[in-house]
Amino acid sequence: MKSETRKFQLKVLSPLHLGCDEVYEPTSFVVKEKEKTLVSFNPLHFPARLEKEKQEQYSAICRKGTAASLLEIYKFINREAQDISGVTIEIGDEFLRHYQSVLRLSPQASGRNLNQFTINRTAFNSLDGDLYIPGSAVKGSIRTAVLNLRYRARGGGLQGKRNKDLQSDLLGGSFAGDPFSRVKISDFCLAGEVPRCICYAVDEKKKKGDKESSAVYQILEIIEPGAVFEGSITIVGSEREVISRPVSFVEIEEALKGFFEGERKREEGESKIIGAACSRPPEKGDLPIRLGRHSGAESVTSVDGDRKIKILTGKGNPPKTLNHAMTIWFASPNKKPNNKALLRPFGWASLHEATAEELAVGDEFRKRRKESRDVEFEELRQQRAEEQHKRNEERRAQEAVEAEKERLAEEAARYPWKPWMCKLSQIEEWGDFQREILGNEQAAEWRLQDGVALAVKEAAERVQRARPKKWDNERDTLVTEWLAVTDAAWRPLVTAEEQKAEVSPLAQQIRDYGDLGAYLNQPVEIAELDMDVASELKIKFKEWGCDSKKAKKNKAKLWKELNNHINEVKKR
């Protein structure tokens, strides 16, 4: 027997949910009330778009890990993610009211109510988020149909056997001898846009007058009718035949049509009694198939004649076994449906062998989807790179601020007089001068430190200039005594005429220098200066920035030469 592969299209005819043990986590979606949509987004991208303060708030909530903190997450995301982009899923009025009621919950009442707000996802590709139909689901439905076809062909007579033995008998073997070990079915991927929504799954009794079902509603993401998927079915051949009763495409088609068409008509009759809607019928030539959750116990158990369905009879009562289910699960827009006509059965679809044109359309759709996703991914990558760059810049700026604080703190510890010296530059009143300098014992200990004496002298000069009429000999004496042990000599206040008469020609020459250029054009011999004249020159050098750490080489050289000379004069 040679291997054979056929490409098929699967069309969804009624709400379809394929369980994948995944739910929409509170950190991965937001409900937009005006648009009546649920927007699913990557939870790793959400924090990056928040400001730093809100990032810290969000992280603090997530770290709590309590039921009440889930409610906080819902509320936080509802506030902060209304403009976020992602996959859009339609919701109904009832679900919107349900969501709003969750947001209004108190922390004490959040536990049970949040458990009832679990939104189950249908099967999706974890790499790109696209929905798909697992090949295992299709294979399971085909297997059920083939078992029923072969059971009917045998005319029954197999009752009482265990399900495992019954299947082995009908299929002609198990494990390596099972013909379905040679049937390989791919996952069915998107062939076009897939409509989907969030609905409630509700359980309804088949017979009117029966007590209402006690089953709790479920919230499911469903694929809506009209969605189309593509996949392949391969029957693998082998030179060494170990399959006694192989499966063929002809048998698969006969089995699907015979079994699921009968199941569809049976359920259609039961739905009419309830008043619910029926699924769309397959198009002419298409094969009916049923997939996913709530497909009905009759459609997923092995064979019609040996069906054993467990029926719960209420708390404290033993269950019973029947060959049919007592209820049907429907997709509903409401938790407690009042209008039965809005109920729709789950899981109906159809299969047909895809044409070359249909396959080409599907390939083009997936190509465009991949290109669009690649563009989105690149935009997201650039956005995240920019955000990371911004965070790095902010971190470096913060580190620089911290380093400066540390440097200043270290400098304050090593040079405690420097912060005090900064305050001296603001002194213009004698009272402030007395408090900060003359009456400060610590200041007296600092007077020989670099720059202190000059800063004190400049402060005294500002006070002197600000209030010359109030300056007297007593103040001159106090300043002179304070500066006596330093290299900054104090000159008592004199009139302009006195000052001019008392100033030596060399000192006057220094005072007349307008800038460093004037000094360099007509310099003085530093080594020959006395203390008073050297102090005058030091004032000028400070005005010209020779004492700055960033001073150019010639300025720094002059400053060093002058200070060395002053130190030599002090030693004499």
Secondary structure as UniProt FT lines:
FT   STRAND          4..12
FT   STRAND          19..23
FT   HELIX           26..28
FT   STRAND          29..32
FT   TURN            33..36
FT   STRAND          37..40
FT   TURN            43..46
FT   HELIX           47..49
FT   HELIX           52..64
FT   HELIX           67..80
FT   TURN            82..83
FT   STRAND          87..90
FT   HELIX           93..103
FT   HELIX           107..109
FT   HELIX           110..115
FT   TURN            116..117
FT   STRAND          119..122
FT   TURN            126..128
FT   HELIX           135..154
FT   TURN            159..160
FT   HELIX           163..171
FT   HELIX           175..177
FT   HELIX           179..182
FT   STRAND          183..185
FT   STRAND          188..190
FT   STRAND          196..205
FT   TURN            208..209
FT   STRAND          218..223
FT   TURN            225..226
FT   STRAND          228..235
FT   HELIX           249..274
FT   TURN            284..285
FT   STRAND          287..290
FT   TURN            293..294
FT   HELIX           297..300
FT   HELIX           304..306
FT   STRAND          309..311
FT   TURN            315..316
FT   STRAND          320..322
FT   STRAND          327..332
FT   HELIX           340..342
FT   STRAND          344..345
FT   STRAND          348..353
FT   HELIX           356..414
FT   HELIX           417..424
FT   TURN            425..426
FT   HELIX           430..433
FT   HELIX           434..438
FT   HELIX           441..446
FT   TURN            447..448
FT   TURN            450..451
FT   HELIX           452..466
FT   HELIX           468..470
FT   HELIX           473..483
FT   TURN            484..485
FT   HELIX           496..502
FT   HELIX           505..512
FT   HELIX           516..521
FT   HELIX           526..528
FT   HELIX           531..543
FT   TURN            544..547
FT   TURN            549..550
FT   HELIX           553..571
//
